[in-house]
Amino acid sequence: MAEIKVPELAETITEGTVAQWLKKPGDFVQKGEYVVELETDKVNVEIISEQEGVLSELKAQEGDTVKVGEVIAVLTNADNVPENGRELESVDEPPASGNQEQAGAVSGEQRELPGRDATGLQEPEADASKGKDSDWIIASPAARKLAREKGIDLNSVPAADPLGRIRRQDVSAYEVTGGQPQASASAAAPSPKSPASAAEQSDKRVERIRMSRRRQTIANRLVEVQQTAAMLTTFNEVDMSAVMQLRKKWKDKFYEDNEVRLGFMSFFAKAVVAALKKTPLLNAEIQGDEILLKKYYDIGVAVAADEGLVVPVIRDADRKNFAEIERDIMELAEKARTNKLSLKDLQGGTFTITNGGVFGSLLSTPILNGPQVGILGMHSIQLRPVAIDKDRMENRPMMYIALSYDHRIVDGKEAVTFLKRIKELIEDPESLLLQG
């Protein structure tokens, strides 16, 4: 007999929620095969089995919270399983347990063949009805999770994938285009801790949705930052004319040489590094009664993902050129969109940049990404009349920028100096080439 335990995930992660069992009781599990998907504060992680055997018992159900080191399943000796029961399907068909994609740290798809169990053995006649159950649909864990939350039967969801795999976007499209999902049991039945009123239960215009672990974590941390930090925001505006002209002049050659597009974010990332070197307290954090000054520059870039805001980190941004920064941003954004970010991608940032302008925001006060003490907010570029001198006005592409900072260690002088330096560098982008 062998036990499957929740492994060490990361220094700051001590528990997770069982999002989906990828194996069912009675299935044969090979060593190194994915067994369960856990939803943690930051990413979804698939747990592998360190032993082989038959999954005989689940000690945690989907939706349960489990802690690191906790036993969540039991494997029994597989000596009575025929050797051919451990063989994979023939080369003409993909393996029954092949997880082809990763989401978050290692979240992927489980592929099972109708009429067969995970060992490749023919299912008994009495179990033939299982082929109609959504557990036998070829779908990604993210798709299954969304379907559970929305009460959608996966059997009714058409797949865009030519191989018939249902993905998260297929479930979303089904919901938007007129699917009539049945309310899930968890949505219909109010939690004992937060009972719904009789009026709410009878009103079909109200939908009760359980917050994901990641959304709960985001909510708790934002409230914690506002309660513990002396947060203040200061503003400035930047004339984007020079950057836009430089980008227009070199974007084709830049793409030809580097196979990545030249965006605005790399200019701001380089400007942030230069400004942090001039105001080092904004690249620090508070630990008890001490200030930890960081002499490295790992810049977080906030990305809006389906599961909530995530902040992947560009490592050693001070040592990278424009192309390397743009490539990192592109790769991290793609990982966020496809739910493939790992814990390593999200840890250790020293300062954060967030761009609400991509959604049309004109002005905002960004909230600190603790334990960092500074965050820069970019906004929409808009044509506004600007005084050139006493007699002339011109319409210029202008952007408001905002710096939120922890006033416990950063004074207004440092904050204003930081934003002023950003403004100078963006309005004279060629000077960024001189910054180390």
C-alpha positions, 0 to 999 in steps of 0.5 A: 500500500502507498499513500499519495500526499500533497507535496511541498509546493512553494515556501509561501503555499501551505495548502490548496483546494482539490480542483479535479481528480484525474484518476478514479477509484479502481484506476491503475496509476503508473509511477510519475502519472498525474493523479489530481489537480490542486488549485493554489493561491497562485497557480493550479498544480497537478500532483504525480504519483511516486508509486504505481498501483491501483487507486483504492481510496480518495481521502479528499473530495473535489472542493476540499482544502488540503494541506502540504503533507496531508494524505489525499489518496491511497494506492494498493498493491497492483500485483494482481493487475495483468501486465498487459493492463499496464501497457499503453494503447497502440501507436495508432492512438494516444496514451490513455493517461497522456497529459499533453498540456500544462496549466499554471505549474503543470495543469494539463489534459487527461485523455481517456478512450471510451469503453476502456479504463486508464489501463487500456482494459475493456470496461465491463458491460455493466459500466458501459453507461459511464461513456455518457458521463462528462468524466469521460469527455476529453477536456482540460482541467480548466474546462472541467472546472469552469463547467462545474462552476457554471453548471454546464454539462460537458456532453452538450459543449461543442469542441473547436479542437479537431480532435474533440478536446474541450477547452476552457474557451469552448465552455465560455463560448457555449455559455455566451451563445445561448447554452442553457446550463442547469444550475449546479448543486453547489450553486443552488444550495447555499453554504451553511456559513452564508445562507441565502434569503428566501427571496434570493433563492426564488429569484432567478436573476441572482446567481451565486458563484463560489470564489476561486482560491486565487480570487480569495487570495487576491481579495485578502492580500489587497485588503491586507495591503490597504490595512498595513501600508501607509499607501499614497499615490502621486501623479504626472503626465508624459508626452508620448510623441518621441516614443511613438515616433521612435517606435514607428521608425524602428518597429519593422527593423526591430521585428525583423531582427528580433522576431518580437514587436517593439511595444511601450512596455519595454520603454517603461521597464527600462525607465523604471529600472533607471528611476529605481537606481536614483530612488532605491527606497522604492526597490525595497521592502519592510521586514519588521523594524528593518528596511531591506534594500534590493540591489537587483531589479526583478520587475513584475508586470500585472496581467489580467487572466481569466482566474484573476490578476497575476504578476509574472516577473521579468528577471534582471530587467537591468541586464536585458535589452529591449528585445529581451524584455519584450520577449519575456513580456510576450512569453509571460503574457501567453503563459498567463492567458493559457494558465501555464504560469509556474510558481517561479514565474510569479515570485520575487518581484521588487517593483510592479508595473500595471497598464490599465490603459489597455482597457481604456483607463484614463486615470487610477490609483494602483494598489501595492503588490505587497511586500513591495513598496511601489507600483507604477500605473500606466494609462490610456494615451489621449490627444490633449492640447499642450502649451508649447510656449506662450503663444503656441498650443499643440495636440500631443499624445499624452499619458497620465502615470501614477505611482502608489507607494508605501509612505512608511519608508518612501517620502513624497520627495522620492516619489515625485523624483521617481515619476519625474525621472520616468517622464524625462526618460520617456520623453527622451527615449534615446537617453534610455540607451545610456542607462545601465 
